[in-house]
Amino acid sequence: MLSRDESAFRRAVLVAVDVMGYGQGDDRQQMDVQRDLLTVLQWASDGAGVSRERWDRHPEGDGELAVLPPDVPERRVVGQFVQQLSAALTRRNEDDRSGPRLRLRLAIHHGVVAPADNGLAGQGVVAVKRLVDCAPVRAALRSSGADLAVVVSAQVFNEMIAQRHTTLRPADFRQVHVEVKEYTAPAWIWVPGIDPAVLDLPADRRDQPQEAAAAAATQPKDRPRQPASATPTIHNEFHETVTAENATFGIRY
């Protein structure tokens, strides 16, 4: 656990998890969900070889925020732990069919954190909390029907997953734009066993002006109208008798 005597901020792997639909259960169901949440997290950490006993854990009833010690390999958390959590949820939901399935959102970020008087401080904490609550990961879990939806920060994706340092395939992720309260940033979503292209996610509002501009750029532009040419006219006035053999009145072409 982090000591509040440590004044220096440090970089760490941060993990946030939240249960879908927790508030819909009655009091006893909520107690069962909290117990089962801790159970599947323990199964996953044991299976991945990243013991939770040394994590700095902050329980939140239907969720948890955890800061991992520096000697825990980030690649193992992003890869094996995530996959083991998916397997643990499948096991739990198959073993207990008496109530609602346990379905989770998981966020992973690598950022700055420090102990504070009422918990944790640092932009890393803000980021991982906003990620786990963002609309795209909520929609991914809801629309896919899966037991788990994972969202990772752009830093984690670019430095760990895209570089193939983990057991997850970059092609199985989908990029989204996260906008929660004051936090705006790109992120990447993974749902086990689901083609990311078919996920029903909210429209990326950040891209809409760009799309509109691109569409306008492809439309043919109207040519500027030329001013109409004046038709030449000739006006003749005759006040006496005029003899006009072989004469032309007007303009000869």
SEVO-389707 format. One record per residue (C-alpha): residue number from 0; residue in one letter; x, y, z. Coordinates in nm, 4 decimals, always signed. Example, Ala and Ser with C-alpha at 12.3 -4.5 7.8 and 13.67 -1.06 7.14 Angstrom:
2
<site seq="0" type="a" east="+1.2300" north="-0.4500" up="+0.7800"/>
<site seq="1" type="s" east="+1.3670" north="-0.1060" up="+0.7140"/>
***
This chain:
253
<site seq="0" type="m" east="+0.0000" north="+0.0000" up="+0.0000"/>
<site seq="1" type="l" east="+0.1189" north="+0.3535" up="-0.0710"/>
<site seq="2" type="s" east="+0.2361" north="+0.5473" up="+0.2323"/>
<site seq="3" type="r" east="+0.1023" north="+0.9001" up="+0.2785"/>
<site seq="4" type="d" east="+0.4494" north="+0.9999" up="+0.3972"/>
<site seq="5" type="e" east="+0.5727" north="+0.9615" up="+0.0396"/>
<site seq="6" type="s" east="+0.5502" north="+1.3158" up="-0.0895"/>
<site seq="7" type="a" east="+0.6804" north="+1.2412" up="-0.4384"/>
<site seq="8" type="f" east="+0.4437" north="+1.1516" up="-0.7169"/>
<site seq="9" type="r" east="+0.5361" north="+0.8431" up="-0.9168"/>
<site seq="10" type="r" east="+0.4265" north="+0.6729" up="-1.2340"/>
<site seq="11" type="a" east="+0.2320" north="+0.3504" up="-1.1945"/>
<site seq="12" type="v" east="-0.0063" north="+0.1128" up="-1.3676"/>
<site seq="13" type="l" east="-0.3608" north="+0.1959" up="-1.2588"/>
<site seq="14" type="v" east="-0.6580" north="-0.0368" up="-1.2937"/>
<site seq="15" type="a" east="-1.0227" north="+0.0585" up="-1.2428"/>
<site seq="16" type="v" east="-1.3150" north="-0.1832" up="-1.2563"/>
<site seq="17" type="d" east="-1.6897" north="-0.1261" up="-1.2334"/>
<site seq="18" type="v" east="-1.9918" north="-0.3583" up="-1.2280"/>
<site seq="19" type="m" east="-2.2668" north="-0.3099" up="-1.4856"/>
<site seq="20" type="g" east="-2.6192" north="-0.2749" up="-1.3463"/>
<site seq="21" type="y" east="-2.5173" north="-0.2895" up="-0.9809"/>
<site seq="22" type="g" east="-2.7863" north="-0.0470" up="-0.8659"/>
<site seq="23" type="q" east="-3.0634" north="-0.2608" up="-1.0144"/>
<site seq="24" type="g" east="-3.0092" north="-0.5378" up="-0.7584"/>
<site seq="25" type="d" east="-3.1613" north="-0.5499" up="-0.4114"/>
<site seq="26" type="d" east="-2.9508" north="-0.5256" up="-0.0961"/>
<site seq="27" type="r" east="-2.8663" north="-0.8948" up="-0.0756"/>
<site seq="28" type="q" east="-2.7825" north="-0.9139" up="-0.4452"/>
<site seq="29" type="q" east="-2.5450" north="-0.6202" up="-0.4043"/>
<site seq="30" type="m" east="-2.3655" north="-0.8029" up="-0.1242"/>
<site seq="31" type="d" east="-2.3330" north="-1.1103" up="-0.3468"/>
<site seq="32" type="v" east="-2.2018" north="-0.8995" up="-0.6351"/>
<site seq="33" type="q" east="-1.9348" north="-0.7395" up="-0.4168"/>
<site seq="34" type="r" east="-1.8203" north="-1.0812" up="-0.2983"/>
<site seq="35" type="d" east="-1.8139" north="-1.2233" up="-0.6506"/>
<site seq="36" type="l" east="-1.6282" north="-0.9182" up="-0.7838"/>
<site seq="37" type="l" east="-1.3438" north="-0.9765" up="-0.5402"/>
<site seq="38" type="t" east="-1.3468" north="-1.3470" up="-0.6243"/>
<site seq="39" type="v" east="-1.3074" north="-1.3036" up="-1.0010"/>
<site seq="40" type="l" east="-1.0387" north="-1.0386" up="-0.9550"/>
<site seq="41" type="q" east="-0.8489" north="-1.2793" up="-0.7321"/>
<site seq="42" type="w" east="-0.8864" north="-1.5644" up="-0.9816"/>
<site seq="43" type="a" east="-0.7608" north="-1.3399" up="-1.2604"/>
<site seq="44" type="s" east="-0.4594" north="-1.2104" up="-1.0704"/>
<site seq="45" type="d" east="-0.3629" north="-1.5597" up="-0.9566"/>
<site seq="46" type="g" east="-0.3917" north="-1.6929" up="-1.3107"/>
<site seq="47" type="a" east="-0.1818" north="-1.4081" up="-1.4500"/>
<site seq="48" type="g" east="+0.0823" north="-1.4274" up="-1.1792"/>
<site seq="49" type="v" east="+0.0244" north="-1.0708" up="-1.0558"/>
<site seq="50" type="s" east="-0.0669" north="-1.1196" up="-0.6904"/>
<site seq="51" type="r" east="-0.3243" north="-0.8704" up="-0.5605"/>
<site seq="52" type="e" east="-0.1910" north="-0.8834" up="-0.2057"/>
<site seq="53" type="r" east="+0.0566" north="-0.6039" up="-0.2832"/>
<site seq="54" type="w" east="-0.1765" north="-0.3870" up="-0.4878"/>
<site seq="55" type="d" east="-0.2827" north="-0.0554" up="-0.3347"/>
<site seq="56" type="r" east="-0.6564" north="-0.1203" up="-0.3563"/>
<site seq="57" type="h" east="-0.9369" north="+0.1294" up="-0.3024"/>
<site seq="58" type="p" east="-1.2741" north="-0.0520" up="-0.2822"/>
<site seq="59" type="e" east="-1.5804" north="+0.1299" up="-0.4129"/>
<site seq="60" type="g" east="-1.8619" north="-0.1189" up="-0.3529"/>
<site seq="61" type="d" east="-1.9480" north="-0.1960" up="-0.7141"/>
<site seq="62" type="g" east="-1.5926" north="-0.1303" up="-0.8277"/>
<site seq="63" type="e" east="-1.2311" north="-0.0875" up="-0.7362"/>
<site seq="64" type="l" east="-0.9384" north="+0.1401" up="-0.8126"/>
<site seq="65" type="a" east="-0.5942" north="-0.0163" up="-0.7771"/>
<site seq="66" type="v" east="-0.2383" north="+0.1110" up="-0.8050"/>
<site seq="67" type="l" east="+0.0110" north="-0.1605" up="-0.8889"/>
<site seq="68" type="p" east="+0.3619" north="-0.1833" up="-0.7426"/>
<site seq="69" type="p" east="+0.6465" north="-0.0907" up="-0.9781"/>
<site seq="70" type="d" east="+0.7847" north="-0.4442" up="-0.9983"/>
<site seq="71" type="v" east="+0.4633" north="-0.5880" up="-1.1488"/>
<site seq="72" type="p" east="+0.5177" north="-0.6178" up="-1.5271"/>
<site seq="73" type="e" east="+0.2796" north="-0.3881" up="-1.7132"/>
<site seq="74" type="r" east="+0.2658" north="-0.6260" up="-2.0096"/>
<site seq="75" type="r" east="+0.1349" north="-0.9005" up="-1.7812"/>
<site seq="76" type="v" east="-0.1405" north="-0.6801" up="-1.6430"/>
<site seq="77" type="v" east="-0.2487" north="-0.5563" up="-1.9868"/>
<site seq="78" type="g" east="-0.2298" north="-0.9038" up="-2.1389"/>
<site seq="79" type="q" east="-0.2648" north="-1.2081" up="-1.9145"/>
<site seq="80" type="f" east="-0.4621" north="-1.0406" up="-1.6351"/>
<site seq="81" type="v" east="-0.7225" north="-0.9089" up="-1.8789"/>
<site seq="82" type="q" east="-0.7600" north="-1.2483" up="-2.0461"/>
<site seq="83" type="q" east="-0.7741" north="-1.4286" up="-1.7123"/>
<site seq="84" type="l" east="-1.0453" north="-1.1894" up="-1.5944"/>
<site seq="85" type="s" east="-1.2533" north="-1.2757" up="-1.9000"/>
<site seq="86" type="a" east="-1.2131" north="-1.6454" up="-1.8215"/>
<site seq="87" type="a" east="-1.2949" north="-1.5874" up="-1.4534"/>
<site seq="88" type="l" east="-1.6193" north="-1.4098" up="-1.5429"/>
<site seq="89" type="t" east="-1.7195" north="-1.6945" up="-1.7738"/>
<site seq="90" type="r" east="-1.6519" north="-1.9432" up="-1.4941"/>
<site seq="91" type="r" east="-1.8498" north="-1.7457" up="-1.2382"/>
<site seq="92" type="n" east="-2.1487" north="-1.6889" up="-1.4661"/>
<site seq="93" type="e" east="-2.1618" north="-2.0528" up="-1.5716"/>
<site seq="94" type="d" east="-2.1336" north="-2.1782" up="-1.2135"/>
<site seq="95" type="d" east="-2.4028" north="-1.9470" up="-1.0758"/>
<site seq="96" type="r" east="-2.7107" north="-1.9137" up="-1.2932"/>
<site seq="97" type="s" east="-2.9441" north="-1.8259" up="-1.0063"/>
<site seq="98" type="g" east="-2.9102" north="-1.4510" up="-1.0541"/>
<site seq="99" type="p" east="-2.7933" north="-1.1870" up="-1.2987"/>
<site seq="100" type="r" east="-2.4614" north="-1.2340" up="-1.4756"/>
<site seq="101" type="l" east="-2.1625" north="-1.0479" up="-1.3416"/>
<site seq="102" type="r" east="-2.0523" north="-0.8063" up="-1.6149"/>
<site seq="103" type="l" east="-1.7594" north="-0.5676" up="-1.5797"/>
<site seq="104" type="r" east="-1.5971" north="-0.2638" up="-1.7352"/>
<site seq="105" type="l" east="-1.2203" north="-0.2488" up="-1.6906"/>
<site seq="106" type="a" east="-0.9875" north="+0.0461" up="-1.7543"/>
<site seq="107" type="i" east="-0.6059" north="+0.0460" up="-1.7590"/>
<site seq="108" type="h" east="-0.3772" north="+0.3477" up="-1.7651"/>
<site seq="109" type="h" east="-0.0145" north="+0.4239" up="-1.6830"/>
<site seq="110" type="g" east="+0.0154" north="+0.7609" up="-1.5162"/>
<site seq="111" type="v" east="+0.1135" north="+0.9758" up="-1.2213"/>
<site seq="112" type="v" east="-0.0281" north="+0.9046" up="-0.8755"/>
<site seq="113" type="a" east="+0.0409" north="+0.9953" up="-0.5146"/>
<site seq="114" type="p" east="-0.1220" north="+0.9248" up="-0.1771"/>
<site seq="115" type="a" east="-0.3448" north="+1.2035" up="-0.0488"/>
<site seq="116" type="d" east="-0.5436" north="+1.2800" up="+0.2656"/>
<site seq="117" type="n" east="-0.8660" north="+1.1371" up="+0.1253"/>
<site seq="118" type="g" east="-0.7336" north="+0.8691" up="-0.1078"/>
<site seq="119" type="l" east="-0.5240" north="+0.9253" up="-0.4175"/>
<site seq="120" type="a" east="-0.4223" north="+1.2286" up="-0.6223"/>
<site seq="121" type="g" east="-0.2748" north="+1.2701" up="-0.9673"/>
<site seq="122" type="q" east="-0.3806" north="+1.2977" up="-1.3300"/>
<site seq="123" type="g" east="-0.3322" north="+0.9236" up="-1.3710"/>
<site seq="124" type="v" east="-0.6123" north="+0.8609" up="-1.1218"/>
<site seq="125" type="v" east="-0.8407" north="+1.1070" up="-1.2990"/>
<site seq="126" type="a" east="-0.7708" north="+0.9437" up="-1.6345"/>
<site seq="127" type="v" east="-0.8404" north="+0.5846" up="-1.5325"/>
<site seq="128" type="k" east="-1.1615" north="+0.6830" up="-1.3500"/>
<site seq="129" type="r" east="-1.2901" north="+0.8743" up="-1.6512"/>
<site seq="130" type="l" east="-1.2016" north="+0.5873" up="-1.8815"/>
<site seq="131" type="v" east="-1.3969" north="+0.3265" up="-1.6857"/>
<site seq="132" type="d" east="-1.7019" north="+0.5563" up="-1.6788"/>
<site seq="133" type="c" east="-1.6924" north="+0.6686" up="-2.0433"/>
<site seq="134" type="a" east="-1.9852" north="+0.6225" up="-2.2810"/>
<site seq="135" type="p" east="-1.7982" north="+0.4131" up="-2.5425"/>
<site seq="136" type="v" east="-1.6995" north="+0.1351" up="-2.3011"/>
<site seq="137" type="r" east="-2.0472" north="+0.1351" up="-2.1470"/>
<site seq="138" type="a" east="-2.1987" north="+0.0997" up="-2.4936"/>
<site seq="139" type="a" east="-1.9496" north="-0.1711" up="-2.5885"/>
<site seq="140" type="l" east="-2.0458" north="-0.3853" up="-2.2895"/>
<site seq="141" type="r" east="-2.4178" north="-0.3247" up="-2.3273"/>
<site seq="142" type="s" east="-2.4442" north="-0.3803" up="-2.7024"/>
<site seq="143" type="s" east="-2.2092" north="-0.6783" up="-2.7252"/>
<site seq="144" type="g" east="-2.3770" north="-0.8869" up="-2.4571"/>
<site seq="145" type="a" east="-2.0299" north="-0.9855" up="-2.3340"/>
<site seq="146" type="d" east="-1.9224" north="-1.0225" up="-1.9718"/>
<site seq="147" type="l" east="-1.6263" north="-0.7860" up="-2.0053"/>
<site seq="148" type="a" east="-1.5373" north="-0.4679" up="-2.1913"/>
<site seq="149" type="v" east="-1.1888" north="-0.3216" up="-2.1573"/>
<site seq="150" type="v" east="-1.0747" north="+0.0326" up="-2.2316"/>
<site seq="151" type="v" east="-0.7084" north="+0.1329" up="-2.2285"/>
<site seq="152" type="s" east="-0.5536" north="+0.4751" up="-2.2627"/>
<site seq="153" type="a" east="-0.3780" north="+0.5726" up="-2.5838"/>
<site seq="154" type="q" east="-0.0463" north="+0.5511" up="-2.4020"/>
<site seq="155" type="v" east="-0.1051" north="+0.1903" up="-2.2968"/>
<site seq="156" type="f" east="-0.2212" north="+0.0941" up="-2.6450"/>
<site seq="157" type="n" east="+0.0587" north="+0.2692" up="-2.8329"/>
<site seq="158" type="e" east="+0.3420" north="+0.1610" up="-2.6055"/>
<site seq="159" type="m" east="+0.2326" north="-0.1880" up="-2.5026"/>
<site seq="160" type="i" east="-0.0338" north="-0.3360" up="-2.7312"/>
<site seq="161" type="a" east="+0.0604" north="-0.1820" up="-3.0666"/>
<site seq="162" type="q" east="+0.4228" north="-0.2810" up="-3.0057"/>
<site seq="163" type="r" east="+0.3106" north="-0.6405" up="-2.9366"/>
<site seq="164" type="h" east="+0.4478" north="-0.6527" up="-2.5835"/>
<site seq="165" type="t" east="+0.1272" north="-0.8218" up="-2.4608"/>
<site seq="166" type="t" east="-0.0781" north="-1.1285" up="-2.5482"/>
<site seq="167" type="l" east="-0.3545" north="-0.9111" up="-2.7010"/>
<site seq="168" type="r" east="-0.3751" north="-0.8408" up="-3.0750"/>
<site seq="169" type="p" east="-0.3846" north="-0.4753" up="-3.1812"/>
<site seq="170" type="a" east="-0.6345" north="-0.5611" up="-3.4576"/>
<site seq="171" type="d" east="-0.8886" north="-0.6645" up="-3.1927"/>
<site seq="172" type="f" east="-0.9105" north="-0.3092" up="-3.0554"/>
<site seq="173" type="r" east="-1.1171" north="-0.0147" up="-3.1714"/>
<site seq="174" type="q" east="-1.0205" north="+0.3477" up="-3.1214"/>
<site seq="175" type="v" east="-1.2727" north="+0.5807" up="-2.9571"/>
<site seq="176" type="h" east="-1.2810" north="+0.9352" up="-2.8266"/>
<site seq="177" type="v" east="-1.3486" north="+0.9737" up="-2.4536"/>
<site seq="178" type="e" east="-1.5189" north="+1.2841" up="-2.3211"/>
<site seq="179" type="v" east="-1.6171" north="+1.2723" up="-1.9528"/>
<site seq="180" type="k" east="-1.6421" north="+1.5915" up="-1.7473"/>
<site seq="181" type="e" east="-1.3140" north="+1.7804" up="-1.7954"/>
<site seq="182" type="y" east="-1.1326" north="+1.4795" up="-1.9437"/>
<site seq="183" type="t" east="-1.1021" north="+1.4383" up="-2.3213"/>
<site seq="184" type="a" east="-0.8638" north="+1.1925" up="-2.4846"/>
<site seq="185" type="p" east="-0.8429" north="+0.9075" up="-2.7355"/>
<site seq="186" type="a" east="-0.8660" north="+0.5522" up="-2.6032"/>
<site seq="187" type="w" east="-0.8965" north="+0.1939" up="-2.7291"/>
<site seq="188" type="i" east="-1.1645" north="-0.0659" up="-2.6554"/>
<site seq="189" type="w" east="-1.1406" north="-0.4455" up="-2.6506"/>
<site seq="190" type="v" east="-1.4257" north="-0.6920" up="-2.5985"/>
<site seq="191" type="p" east="-1.3201" north="-1.0590" up="-2.5845"/>
<site seq="192" type="g" east="-1.4479" north="-1.2634" up="-2.8764"/>
<site seq="193" type="i" east="-1.6143" north="-0.9681" up="-3.0511"/>
<site seq="194" type="d" east="-1.5140" north="-0.8117" up="-3.3820"/>
<site seq="195" type="p" east="-1.4490" north="-0.4479" up="-3.2857"/>
<site seq="196" type="a" east="-1.5969" north="-0.3261" up="-3.6139"/>
<site seq="197" type="v" east="-1.9460" north="-0.4493" up="-3.5178"/>
<site seq="198" type="l" east="-1.9591" north="-0.2782" up="-3.1780"/>
<site seq="199" type="d" east="-2.2483" north="-0.0333" up="-3.1556"/>
<site seq="200" type="l" east="-2.0720" north="+0.2709" up="-3.0125"/>
<site seq="201" type="p" east="-2.1835" north="+0.6335" up="-2.9813"/>
<site seq="202" type="a" east="-2.0824" north="+0.8639" up="-3.2636"/>
<site seq="203" type="d" east="-1.7503" north="+1.0353" up="-3.2228"/>
<site seq="204" type="r" east="-1.8625" north="+1.3961" up="-3.1921"/>
<site seq="205" type="r" east="-1.5074" north="+1.5203" up="-3.2274"/>
<site seq="206" type="d" east="-1.4921" north="+1.3788" up="-3.5811"/>
<site seq="207" type="q" east="-1.8283" north="+1.5070" up="-3.7031"/>
<site seq="208" type="p" east="-1.7064" north="+1.8560" up="-3.8065"/>
<site seq="209" type="q" east="-1.4167" north="+1.6942" up="-3.9924"/>
<site seq="210" type="e" east="-1.6533" north="+1.4559" up="-4.1691"/>
<site seq="211" type="a" east="-1.8819" north="+1.7431" up="-4.2661"/>
<site seq="212" type="a" east="-1.5891" north="+1.9419" up="-4.3990"/>
<site seq="213" type="a" east="-1.4643" north="+1.6424" up="-4.5947"/>
<site seq="214" type="a" east="-1.8089" north="+1.5856" up="-4.7445"/>
<site seq="215" type="a" east="-1.8345" north="+1.9495" up="-4.8436"/>
<site seq="216" type="a" east="-1.4942" north="+1.9331" up="-5.0068"/>
<site seq="217" type="t" east="-1.6094" north="+1.6514" up="-5.2353"/>
<site seq="218" type="q" east="-1.9168" north="+1.8395" up="-5.3613"/>
<site seq="219" type="p" east="-1.8801" north="+2.0148" up="-5.6991"/>
<site seq="220" type="k" east="-1.8477" north="+2.3862" up="-5.6546"/>
<site seq="221" type="d" east="-2.0911" north="+2.6096" up="-5.8449"/>
<site seq="222" type="r" east="-1.9258" north="+2.8257" up="-6.1056"/>
<site seq="223" type="p" east="-1.9644" north="+3.1970" up="-6.0384"/>
<site seq="224" type="r" east="-2.2361" north="+3.3481" up="-6.2502"/>
<site seq="225" type="q" east="-2.1223" north="+3.5787" up="-6.5280"/>
<site seq="226" type="p" east="-2.3114" north="+3.9044" up="-6.5656"/>
<site seq="227" type="a" east="-2.5644" north="+3.8868" up="-6.8473"/>
<site seq="228" type="s" east="-2.4471" north="+4.0555" up="-7.1689"/>
<site seq="229" type="a" east="-2.6549" north="+4.3511" up="-7.2720"/>
<site seq="230" type="t" east="-2.8367" north="+4.3082" up="-7.6043"/>
<site seq="231" type="p" east="-2.7393" north="+4.5961" up="-7.8355"/>
<site seq="232" type="t" east="-3.0324" north="+4.8047" up="-7.9525"/>
<site seq="233" type="i" east="-3.0717" north="+5.0859" up="-8.2057"/>
<site seq="234" type="h" east="-3.3364" north="+5.3541" up="-8.1690"/>
<site seq="235" type="n" east="-3.4197" north="+5.5695" up="-8.4733"/>
<site seq="236" type="e" east="-3.6450" north="+5.8725" up="-8.4841"/>
<site seq="237" type="f" east="-3.7645" north="+6.0187" up="-8.8159"/>
<site seq="238" type="h" east="-3.9401" north="+6.3542" up="-8.8385"/>
<site seq="239" type="e" east="-3.9522" north="+6.4021" up="-9.2178"/>
<site seq="240" type="t" east="-4.0054" north="+6.1816" up="-9.5213"/>
<site seq="241" type="v" east="-3.7081" north="+5.9462" up="-9.5565"/>
<site seq="242" type="t" east="-3.5957" north="+5.7721" up="-9.8753"/>
<site seq="243" type="a" east="-3.4021" north="+5.4591" up="-9.7731"/>
<site seq="244" type="e" east="-3.3386" north="+5.2449" up="-10.0743"/>
<site seq="245" type="n" east="-3.0759" north="+4.9742" up="-10.0002"/>
<site seq="246" type="a" east="-3.0426" north="+5.1060" up="-9.6417"/>
<site seq="247" type="t" east="-3.0018" north="+4.8917" up="-9.3268"/>
<site seq="248" type="f" east="-3.1703" north="+4.9869" up="-9.0030"/>
<site seq="249" type="g" east="-3.0083" north="+4.8330" up="-8.6939"/>
<site seq="250" type="i" east="-2.6853" north="+4.6328" up="-8.6921"/>
<site seq="251" type="r" east="-2.5589" north="+4.4366" up="-8.9892"/>
<site seq="252" type="y" east="-2.3896" north="+4.1002" up="-8.9036"/>
***
